[in-house]
Every structure is written in structure tokens, then in C-alpha cells.
Amino acid sequence: MLKISFCRRSVRLSAWLMAALLAGCAGQATKTDQAEPVEDAASSEALVTERLDTARDLIEQQRTEEAEVVLSALQFDRLNTAQKTDYAELKAEIALILGDGQEALNWLSGDRAYLFDGLPMERQIQIRFKRAEAHEYAGEYLAASRERIFLAPLLDGDQATYNHEQIWFDLQLVPEESLRTLAESESSPDLTGWLDLALIARENVEDVRQQVLAIDDWINRHPSHPAAQQLPGDLTLLRQIARQQPRNIAVLLPLTGPLEKAGKAIRSGILAAWYEARSLGRETPSLTFFDTALNQDAYNVYKQAVFEGADLVIGPLDKASVQRLQSQEVLSVPVLALNYSDNRNEAPHSFYQFGLAPEDEAEQVANQAWQQGMRRAMVLAPDSDWGRKVSDAFIRRWEIQGGHITSKSLFTRPDQYLNTVKRALNVHDSEQRHRNLQQILGRNIVFEPRRREDIDVVFMVAFPSQARQLKPVLNYQFASDLPVMATSHLYGGSDNPDRDKDLNGVSFVEMPWKLRQTPLENTVEIAFDELYTGYETLVALGVDAYRLYPRLPQLQRFPDARVYGVTGTLRLDEKRRVHRELTWAEFIEGRAETRTGLDDSLSPDTWR
């Protein structure tokens, strides 16, 4: 009977699709020849129900485009409440399959949230799961975690376990300031308990033992909390990690030769973090520095360090040396390399890679733009190997998500910026049409050029001097209304309102080290008599390398775990390569302002 029913729906679906096509063709002819509107065929309640069932079947088969066609034949405002509820849920399911969190939320919350209030409990649970997933797709992790926390008491078994783990995953992606703001205003014991635990994970990141004590204290204060009953796995592992810290660390860096400045900047960051730990009474390992510029074979330097008692190696820095260690079948002592190998082959199990890859930034921008509902991107980048590498990383991630690149333009000299931007925006074509029309008419005509309209966002890869010229050119070429998003390279590292006022409105990612002055930065400047202009980010790399090494087993065993560093929020992939998620900032009145507010999604309607 079910097979026959679905077969009938399939036949009718074909008819509906054909009717939709015919209606479209008729619309291109004359108004009197138009086909009867498809919606009129759905006048009976039984037929509406059947169409909803057909759309549901198609969604289960991942045939979303066909499901959309079926649903498009229905007018939402003309449905009864039960039909509206089914329709909204189906539209949300399609959006989730496509990874469009904002569209799913449009159907599951806000003015349509009331549709789900009177449903049986099991179905309400499924709706709330979908709502949490939609928040996650939209990058609204605080809203997602809150939805899941309120849902948790209704769950058991595998559902409860999954939801519990997902709460912790979401909370790790919420900015610390947002956690603190919500913790101060909330009264729900379960929610405030989760928020307090998430904040503990942000504190004492450089001292595993201190963090274990803080977690134990939290458990004593919240003995009946769900997370006390089932502590997140990455926090449970901290006890074991605390007992297995390396005592002797060898640091392999170029301290002479062409890379001397870079090597010494990293060394200063490592030493600054080490001295800070000692001043706070924490246990610290011994540090021994090896100058890799004195020996061309990094593996020989590694073996010497191990022979002298090292139980962890930080470094080397240059790619050739990193690839030399990566090529070994076995490394008896773990290595935290300070660069990424271009060789994607399998590395020894104890070989980790950590650096400041600009590709991470480009991918983060792509993710953020997609979460904000943008789908068509224009790319501006320098005509260089580096510019192409960063822009291609953005394009790969953008297209994987389903986005479209409207144009990619590479710029060179400043005197060519105008033509580069014009080509990207198709303003040249508009001007050519103007010239052609004048030539046809034989007289001057009033004309205003237009840019192409199929652009949602501009991704700009540029250094400060380039960005300060490119953004005004975009404005002048009728693109002042387009959002511009960029990597950290356009920020000089300090406020310069007079020169950066032309960048107002540009959003970019940047490491916390450069956005917020910390006592440790002041210590570096005072304690080490070095000139670090142009090398500030490498000092931060050294700080995070020292703070990261204790957490490597934690990150490897729990891929969702995070370490909150000065270069960004750090995680480890399956190849043991560290990835960074940076802080978002925006130029306002010529100054870089950090985005620290709560999710916009935290409105009362969200929690109906």
C-alpha cells in the first residue's frame, strides 16, 4: 500500500513539475496564454497533505530541489495551522541539508516559533534539535549551546550523550566576553554551571595542574550538574596530562644567519612565557636552545638534543628542516615544528606542526561570510605567489560550501588599482555601453556607470598601504555598500585613525596578541633588548608554542578540544597540524574594534 501511494505521488509530482515548466514558458509569451497557477491545484486539504508527504519523501532521499518544487506549489499563508507547521519544518530541513542556518532559523523561530508549541513532546524535541543545528550552521554557538542545555533534561540514551558532547563543543567556540556577559545575567543553574566550566577552560591555559584544581573545585560546587556527572572528555584527560609533562625541552631555532631575526623573536616569546610561569610559582621545564643555522641537517640537531636529555623538541622553523624531520619513520621524542611542511605524506605519530598559515585566515573569512548568508564573492588579491595562495584558499573553501566566485582580480602597482577594480565590478563594460550608445546617437548623453549586481561580499587580501587605497577605489566605483572582509595583513598592528579612516566598515581577522595589549607583551618589550618591527607575530608564535606543548595529547585525542592562545584559538587536525581561529575586528572611525558582543540570536523569541 505504501509503495502504491508513493508511486501515485511520483506520477503527480511529474505532472506538477511539468505544470510548473509550462507556467514558466507561458509567462514568457502573453498574459492571456498563461497557464492556470499551480497553487490553484492545491485547493483541497487532502491534496495539500499529499504534497507535504511527497516533499517529505523527497527530502529523505536528499532530492531537495524536487522537494522545493513541490513546496513552491503551496501558498504558506493559505494553509491551516497544522499544514503550516509541516511546511515550516520541511523548509527548515531543506535549509539544513544545504547548510543554510539562517534560512532554517527563519522557519523554526521568530514569528513562526508558535507553530511548534502544541506539538507532541517527541516532535518538539526534534524541532529543538533542528533549531540548535541551525544556530550552529549560522555560527551562533552561544544560542546553540543554550538551546541544547534547555533540551538536555528531556533526553536519554545516545541522544543525551550526543547532546551533552555538543554543548561542550559549542561553548568552546563562544568568545570569552560573551560567556562572561551571559553568566552575569543568567539564573538557570544548569546554564550558569556550563558557562562557569567553559570559563575555567579559558583560564590558566598555560598551567595544566592549576586548571585541574579549578575543575575539581567546580565539581565540588556543582556536584549534581550534568557536566559534573559526565565531565567532558578533554577535561578528564587533563589529570593524566598533568602527571606527564616534559622536564627538558630543546628548542631548535636559527639564531644566526638569514633567519636570525625570526628565530630570536620566537625565542623571546618562549622565554617570556617561561619567565612568566616561574614568576607565578608554576613548575617549569628546563630550556636548551640549539642554533639550527650551524648545522644544515635538522635531524642531526634533533638527535643531539635527544642525546642531551630532551624529552620534547620545539622547532625547527624553516620548511626544509621541518620536512627533514617529517620524513623520518620514527621520532623517539615528540616534535612541535614551528612551520608547515608542503609534503602532505604521513608523518611520524609524535610529529606536530604549528605556524602562522594565512590559509587558516582565508578559510575563516569564507566560513564567516557564508554563515552571514552571503553566497557570491568577489576576490581582490596581490598578483604574487603569496596573494594567489591566500585567495585560492578562500576560493576552495567558498566553493566547497556551495558559494560562487563572481570575479577574481589580481592587482600589482597602485596606478593600476582603479582598472583592476573596474574590471572586477564590470564597470568597464558599463562604460563601453555608454560609448557605444553615444556613437550610435551621435551626441553626448547623461550617463552614470553601473557595477555588476551579483556580488554579496568582497574578500580582500592586502597589506595596509594597499588596503588604504583599494577601499576608497571600491567606494568610488559604486561598491561602497558591499561588505568587505579581509585577512589580518591589512592591519598595521596599532591604531592609526588618520591613515585608516578610509578602511571604516572593513571586517578582518586578527590574532588576539595584536588586538589587546597584555602584560606579557610589555614584558617582552622591556626584558628583551631586540628590535621586533615586522616580527611581532613571531613573538606571539613563541608564546603559544610554549603554552601549547602541554596540550598536544589533549588536542590529538579530542579533535573538538581547543587551546585559547595569543595567536588565536588552536585546534589539531587528523594530520596533527595546528589550525588557528582568529578574533574578528572591524575598523570604526579609523580604529580596529574587536567584536565581542553576544550573538544577535539571543532574543526572547529564540527560546520559545
C-alpha positions in Angstrom: 0.0 0.0 0.0 2.8 2.4 0.8 4.6 1.6 -2.4 1.4 2.3 -4.4 0.8 5.6 -2.5 4.4 6.8 -3.2 4.1 5.7 -6.9 0.9 7.8 -7.2 2.6 10.8 -5.6 5.6 10.3 -8.0 3.2 10.4 -11.0 1.5 13.5 -9.7 4.9 15.0 -8.9 5.9 14.7 -12.5 2.7 16.4 -13.5 3.3 19.2 -11.1 6.8 19.7 -12.4 5.5 19.7 -16.0 2.8 22.2 -15.0 5.4 24.4 -13.4 7.6 24.4 -16.5 4.6 25.1 -18.7 3.6 28.0 -16.5 7.1 29.4 -16.8 7.0 29.1 -20.6 3.6 30.7 -20.8 4.8 33.6 -18.7 7.3 34.4 -21.4 4.6 34.7 -24.0 1.4 36.7 -23.4 -0.7 37.2 -20.3 -3.8 35.7 -21.9 -1.9 32.5 -22.7 -0.6 31.9 -19.1 -1.3 28.5 -17.6 -3.6 28.4 -14.6 -1.5 29.0 -11.4 -0.1 25.8 -9.9 -1.3 26.9 -6.5 -5.0 26.6 -7.6 -4.4 22.8 -8.0 -3.8 22.6 -4.3 -7.2 23.8 -3.1 -8.3 20.7 -1.3 -6.9 19.8 2.1 -6.2 16.2 1.0 -4.1 17.3 -1.9 -2.1 19.7 0.3 -1.4 16.9 2.8 -0.3 14.6 -0.1 2.1 17.3 -1.4 3.6 17.7 2.0 4.0 14.0 2.3 5.7 13.9 -1.2 8.1 16.7 -0.2 9.0 14.7 3.0 9.7 11.6 0.9 11.9 13.6 -1.4 13.8 15.2 1.4 14.5 11.7 2.9 16.0 10.8 -0.4 18.1 14.1 -0.4 16.2 15.3 -3.5 16.0 18.8 -2.2 15.5 20.6 -5.5 12.4 18.5 -6.3 11.1 18.9 -2.8 11.4 22.7 -3.2 9.4 22.5 -6.4 6.6 20.6 -4.7 6.5 23.0 -1.7 6.6 26.0 -4.1 3.2 25.0 -5.4 1.7 25.7 -1.9 0.9 29.2 -0.5 2.1 29.2 3.1 -0.4 31.9 4.2 -3.4 29.9 2.8 -2.5 26.8 4.8 -4.1 25.8 8.1 -2.0 25.7 11.3 -1.1 22.0 11.1 -0.1 22.4 7.4 1.9 25.5 8.2 3.7 23.6 10.9 4.6 20.7 8.5 5.6 23.2 5.7 7.9 25.2 8.0 9.6 22.1 9.3 10.2 20.8 5.8 11.6 24.1 4.6 13.9 24.1 7.6 15.1 20.6 6.8 15.9 21.6 3.3 17.9 24.6 4.5 19.8 22.4 7.0 20.7 19.9 4.2 22.1 22.8 2.3 24.0 24.2 5.3 22.0 27.4 5.4 21.4 28.0 9.1 19.9 31.4 8.8 17.2 30.2 6.4 16.4 27.3 8.7 16.0 29.7 11.7 13.6 31.8 9.6 11.3 28.8 9.6 11.9 27.5 13.1 12.0 30.6 15.3 10.8 34.2 15.4 7.3 34.8 14.2 6.9 31.1 13.3 8.0 29.7 16.6 4.4 29.5 17.9 3.6 26.8 15.3 5.6 24.2 17.3 4.3 24.9 20.8 1.4 22.5 20.9 3.2 19.5 19.2 3.8 16.2 21.0 6.9 16.2 23.1 8.9 13.8 20.8 8.3 16.1 17.9 9.1 19.2 19.9 12.4 17.6 20.8 13.2 17.1 17.2 12.4 20.7 16.4 14.7 21.9 19.1 17.4 19.7 17.8 16.9 21.2 14.3 16.9 24.7 15.9 20.2 24.0 17.7 21.7 22.7 14.5 20.6 25.8 12.6 22.3 28.0 15.1 25.5 26.0 14.7 25.3 26.4 10.9 24.8 30.1 11.4 27.8 30.4 13.6 25.6 31.3 16.6 27.3 28.9 19.0 26.1 30.5 22.2 22.5 30.3 21.1 23.0 26.7 20.0 24.5 25.7 23.4 21.7 27.4 25.3 19.1 25.6 23.2 20.8 22.2 23.9 21.2 22.9 27.6 17.5 23.5 28.0 16.8 20.5 25.8 19.1 18.1 27.9 16.6 17.2 30.7 14.2 15.7 28.1 16.8 13.3 26.6 18.2 9.9 27.4 20.5 7.3 25.9 22.5 8.1 22.8 20.6 11.3 22.2 21.5 12.6 25.6 25.2 11.7 25.2 25.4 13.3 21.8 23.7 16.5 23.0 26.0 16.6 26.1 29.1 16.5 23.9 27.7 19.1 21.5 27.0 21.5 24.3 30.7 21.5 25.2 31.8 21.7 21.6 29.5 24.8 21.0 30.7 26.5 24.2 34.3 26.2 23.2 33.6 28.4 20.1 31.9 31.2 22.0 34.1 34.3 22.7 35.1 34.6 26.3 33.5 38.0 26.7 30.1 36.6 25.6 30.4 33.8 28.1 31.1 36.2 30.9 28.3 38.6 29.9 25.7 35.8 29.8 27.0 34.2 33.0 26.4 37.5 34.9 22.8 37.8 33.7 21.6 34.2 33.9 20.0 32.4 36.9 19.4 28.9 35.5 21.7 26.5 37.5 22.4 24.2 34.5 23.2 27.1 32.2 25.4 29.0 34.6 27.2 25.8 35.6 28.1 25.1 32.0 29.2 28.7 31.5 31.4 28.6 34.6 33.1 25.4 33.4 33.6 26.9 29.9 35.3 29.9 31.5 37.6 27.6 33.6 38.7 26.1 30.3 39.8 29.6 29.2 41.8 30.3 32.3 45.2 29.0 33.3 45.7 27.5 29.8 49.4 27.6 30.4 49.2 25.7 33.7 47.6 22.2 33.4 47.9 21.5 37.1 46.2 24.7 38.2 43.4 24.0 35.7 42.8 20.6 37.2 42.5 22.1 40.6 40.0 24.6 39.3 37.9 21.8 37.7 37.9 19.9 41.0 36.7 22.9 42.8 34.0 23.4 40.2 32.8 19.8 40.7 32.7 20.3 44.5 30.5 23.4 44.0 28.2 21.8 41.4 28.0 18.1 42.4 24.7 17.5 40.7 25.4 19.3 37.5 25.2 17.2 34.3 28.8 18.1 33.4 30.0 17.1 36.9 28.3 13.7 36.4 29.9 13.3 33.0 32.9 15.6 32.7 33.9 16.5 29.1 36.5 14.0 27.9 39.2 16.6 27.1 39.0 17.9 30.7 39.1 14.4 32.2 42.3 13.8 30.3 44.0 16.8 32.0 44.8 14.8 35.1 46.8 12.3 33.1 48.5 15.1 31.2 49.4 16.9 34.4 51.4 13.9 35.5 53.3 13.5 32.2 54.7 16.9 31.5 58.2 17.1 29.8 61.0 18.2 32.1 63.7 19.0 29.5 62.7 20.9 26.3 65.1 21.5 23.4 64.3 24.5 21.1 65.7 24.3 17.6 65.8 27.8 16.0 68.0 29.8 13.6 69.8 32.2 16.0 72.3 33.4 13.4 72.3 33.8 9.6 69.4 35.0 7.3 66.6 33.9 9.7 68.3 35.3 12.8 65.6 37.9 13.5 62.8 35.5 13.1 64.5 32.9 15.3 65.3 35.4 18.1 61.7 36.8 18.0 60.3 33.3 18.6 63.0 32.6 21.3 61.9 35.8 23.1 58.3 34.7 23.1 59.2 31.3 24.5 61.3 32.8 27.2 58.7 35.4 28.1 56.1 32.7 28.7 58.6 30.6 30.6 59.6 33.5 32.9 56.0 34.5 33.5 55.2 30.9 34.6 58.2 30.9 37.0 57.2 34.3 38.4 53.7 32.8 39.2 55.3 29.9 41.1 54.5 27.3 38.4 56.6 24.3 37.6 58.7 24.9 34.5 60.9 22.6 32.4 64.5 23.4 31.6 65.1 25.0 28.2 68.0 24.4 25.9 68.4 26.4 22.7 70.1 24.9 19.6 71.1 27.2 16.7 70.0 25.3 13.5 71.9 27.7 11.3 75.1 26.0 12.5 74.1 22.6 11.1 72.3 22.1 7.8 70.9 18.7 8.8 68.0 19.3 11.2 67.8 15.6 12.0 71.4 15.7 13.4 70.5 18.6 15.6 67.4 16.7 16.8 69.5 13.6 17.6 71.9 15.8 19.5 69.1 17.3 21.6 67.7 13.9 22.4 71.2 12.6 23.4 71.5 15.6 25.8 68.3 14.6 27.5 65.4 16.4 25.8 62.0 14.8 26.1 60.3 17.3 23.8 61.6 19.4 20.9 60.1 22.7 19.8 61.2 23.7 16.3 62.7 23.8 13.7 61.5 26.9 11.8 62.4 26.7 8.1 60.4 24.4 5.8 63.3 22.4 4.6 64.2 21.4 8.2 60.6 20.7 9.1 60.3 18.4 6.1 63.6 16.7 7.0 62.1 15.7 10.4 58.8 14.8 8.9 60.5 12.3 6.6 61.8 10.2 9.5 59.9 6.9 10.1 60.1 7.2 13.9 60.9 10.1 16.2 61.7 8.9 19.7 60.8 12.3 21.3 57.8 14.4 20.2 58.4 17.4 17.9 56.4 20.6 17.8 57.6 22.1 14.5 57.2 25.8 14.0 56.2 25.7 10.4 54.1 23.6 8.0 55.6 21.1 5.6 54.5 21.2 2.0 54.7 17.5 2.0 51.3 16.0 2.8 52.5 12.5 3.3 52.1 10.7 6.6 54.4 12.0 9.4 55.6 10.1 12.5 52.9 9.8 15.2 54.8 12.2 17.5 55.3 15.0 14.9 53.2 18.1 15.2 53.2 21.2 13.1 52.3 24.7 14.2 52.7 28.0 12.3 51.0 31.2 11.2 49.4 29.9 8.0 47.5 32.6 6.2 45.3 29.9 4.6 43.6 29.5 8.0 42.6 33.1 8.0 41.2 32.9 4.4 39.1 29.8 5.3 37.8 31.5 8.4 36.7 34.5 6.4 34.9 32.2 4.0 33.1 30.4 6.8 32.0 33.7 8.4 30.7 35.2 5.2 28.8 32.0 4.4 27.3 31.9 7.9 26.1 35.5 7.3 24.1 34.4 4.3 26.5 35.6 1.6 26.7 33.4 -1.5 28.5 35.4 -4.2 32.0 36.7 -3.6 34.4 39.0 -5.4 38.1 38.4 -4.7 40.9 41.1 -4.7 44.4 39.9 -4.1 48.1 40.8 -5.0 49.5 39.3 -8.2 52.1 37.3 -6.4 52.6 33.7 -5.3 51.5 34.6 -1.8 48.5 36.5 -2.9 47.3 33.7 -5.1 47.9 31.2 -2.3 45.8 33.0 0.2 43.0 33.9 -2.3 42.9 30.3 -3.6 42.4 29.1 0.0 39.4 31.3 0.3 38.0 30.2 -3.1 38.4 26.5 -2.3 36.6 26.8 1.0 33.9 29.1 -0.6 33.2 26.7 -3.4 33.1 23.6 -1.1 30.4 25.3 0.8 28.5 26.0 -2.4 29.4 29.6 -2.9 30.0 31.3 -6.3 33.0 33.4 -7.2 31.8 36.3 -9.4 35.3 37.5 -10.2 38.9 37.2 -9.1 41.2 40.2 -9.8 44.9 40.4 -9.1 46.4 43.8 -8.6 50.0 45.0 -9.0 51.0 48.6 -8.9 48.9 51.3 -7.2 48.4 53.2 -10.5 46.6 50.1 -11.8 44.2 49.7 -8.8 41.4 51.6 -10.5 41.4 49.5 -13.6 41.7 46.3 -11.6 38.6 47.2 -9.5 36.7 48.4 -12.6 37.2 45.1 -14.3 36.2 43.1 -11.2 33.0 45.2 -10.9 32.3 45.2 -14.6 32.3 49.0 -14.6 34.4 48.8 -17.8 31.5 47.1 -19.6 29.1 49.7 -18.4 31.3 52.5 -19.7 31.8 50.7 -23.0 28.0 50.5 -23.5 27.9 54.3 -22.8 30.5 54.9 -25.5 28.7 52.7 -28.0 25.4 54.4 -27.3 26.9 57.8 -27.8 28.5 56.7 -31.1 25.1 55.4 -32.3 23.2 58.5 -31.3 26.0 60.9 -32.4 25.7 63.1 -29.3 26.6 63.2 -25.6 24.1 61.7 -23.2 23.7 61.9 -19.5 25.0 58.6 -18.1 26.1 57.1 -14.8 28.1 53.8 -15.0 26.9 50.8 -13.0 28.7 48.0 -11.3 27.6 44.4 -11.5 24.8 43.5 -9.0 25.7 39.8 -8.4 28.1 40.4 -5.5 27.4 39.8 -1.8 30.8 40.3 -0.4 34.3 41.4 -1.3 37.2 39.3 0.0 40.3 41.5 0.1 43.9 40.3 0.6 46.1 43.3 1.0 48.7 45.0 3.2 47.9 48.3 5.0 49.2 50.6 2.3 47.4 48.6 -0.4 44.1 48.4 1.5 44.1 52.1 2.3 44.0 52.7 -1.5 41.8 49.8 -2.6 38.8 50.5 -0.3 38.4 54.1 -1.5 38.6 52.9 -5.1 35.8 50.4 -4.3 33.7 53.2 -2.8 34.3 55.4 -5.8 33.3 52.6 -8.2 29.8 52.3 -6.8 30.7 49.5 -4.3 30.5 51.4 -1.0 27.5 49.3 0.0 29.3 46.0 -0.4 30.7 44.3 2.8 34.5 44.0 2.6 36.1 41.2 4.6 39.9 40.6 4.9 42.8 38.8 6.5 44.9 40.2 9.2 47.5 41.5 6.8 45.7 44.8 6.2 46.1 45.8 9.9 49.3 47.6 10.9 49.1 46.4 14.5 48.4 49.7 16.1 45.8 52.4 15.9 46.3 54.9 13.1 43.0 56.7 12.7 44.2 59.3 10.3 45.5 56.7 7.8 42.9 54.0 8.5 39.7 56.1 8.3 39.3 55.0 4.7 39.0 51.4 6.0 35.9 52.1 8.0 33.5 49.2 7.8 36.1 46.7 6.7 35.9 43.5 8.8 39.0 41.4 9.3 40.5 38.6 11.4 43.5 39.2 13.7 45.3 37.4 16.4 44.4 38.5 20.0 48.1 39.4 20.6 47.8 42.4 18.2 44.3 43.5 19.2 44.7 43.6 23.0 47.8 44.8 24.8 48.7 42.3 27.6 51.2 42.5 30.5 53.2 39.7 28.7 53.7 42.0 25.7 55.0 44.7 27.9 57.4 42.2 29.5 58.8 41.2 26.1 59.4 44.8 25.1 61.2 45.5 28.4 63.1 42.3 29.1 64.5 41.6 25.6 66.6 44.3 24.0 65.6 43.4 20.5 64.0 45.2 17.6 60.9 43.3 16.6 59.4 45.6 14.0 57.8 43.3 11.5 58.4 40.2 13.7 55.7 40.8 16.4 53.6 37.9 15.3 56.6 35.5 15.7 57.0 36.6 19.3 53.3 35.6 19.7 54.1 32.3 18.0 56.8 31.6 20.6 54.4 32.4 23.4 51.8 29.9 22.1 54.4 27.3 21.3 55.4 27.2 25.0 51.8 27.2 26.1 50.7 24.7 23.5 53.1 21.8 24.1 51.4 20.5 27.3 48.1 20.2 25.5 49.2 18.3 22.4 47.9 14.9 23.8 44.6 16.5 24.7 44.2 18.0 21.2 45.2 14.8 19.5 42.8 12.6 21.4 39.9 15.1 21.3 39.7 16.9 17.9 37.0 19.2 19.2 39.2 20.5 22.1 40.6 24.0 21.9 43.5 25.9 23.4 43.0 29.6 23.7 46.2 31.3 22.7 47.5 34.7 21.8 47.7 33.8 18.2 44.1 32.5 18.1 42.0 29.6 19.2 44.0 26.5 18.4 42.9 23.0 17.4 44.6 20.0 15.9 43.5 18.1 12.7 43.9 14.4 11.9 47.4 15.1 10.4 48.5 16.7 13.7 48.6 20.2 12.1 47.5 23.0 14.3 44.8 25.4 13.0 44.0 28.8 14.3 40.8 30.7 14.6 41.4 34.4 15.0 39.4 37.2 16.6 37.1 39.3 14.4 37.6 43.1 14.3 36.2 46.0 12.3 37.5 49.4 11.5 35.4 52.1 13.2 36.4 55.7 12.9 39.8 54.5 11.8 40.4 52.2 14.8 40.3 48.5 15.0 37.5 47.5 17.3 37.1 43.9 18.5 33.8 42.2 18.0 32.9 40.9 21.5 29.1 41.2 21.7 26.6 38.4 22.4 25.0 36.5 19.5 22.3 38.6 17.8 20.2 35.4 18.1 19.8 35.8 21.8 16.4 37.3 21.6 13.4 36.2 23.7 11.7 34.7 20.7 14.6 32.3 20.2 13.8 30.4 23.4 10.1 29.9 22.9 
